[in-house]
Amino acid sequence: MVDGSNPHEHPPIYRDDTAIAFLNRFPTLLGYVLVAPIQHRENVVADFTIEEYLRLQAVVHRIGVAISEVLPTERLYVLSLGSKQGNSHVHWHLAPLPPGVAYEEQQFQALMMESKGYLDVPKEDQAALAYAIASKIPPE
């Protein structure tokens, strides 16, 4: 993914010398994006200088703005999940909750595959969505 050799598995949205953003391969919400540092890091704050962390959070913000412009979004969930046992490379989840979702189906319920499975979005639709989000990313 980081070397860009398989863009169809994770349609790219953004990349610079420090971060990469791509659509979640198994989304529970349409437009669910992951943002990760290029360099391998495992601790969400301890492995970064304040400058590195703030630069990544600026990317998270810019991607979040773009997602919210492309998709109707009642609330944009932003969180870091993972563990050293699985998904050890630190990353941030940006998941747009659409308007009208019942309260009982919001928050963690909206993110959990166990609740309703994941969305089966055709690859060409994922690619078009990735392009639409990428086109709305505000400049630095």
Order of alpha helices (4+ residues) and beta strands (2+ residues): beta-beta-beta-alpha-beta-beta-alpha-alpha-alpha
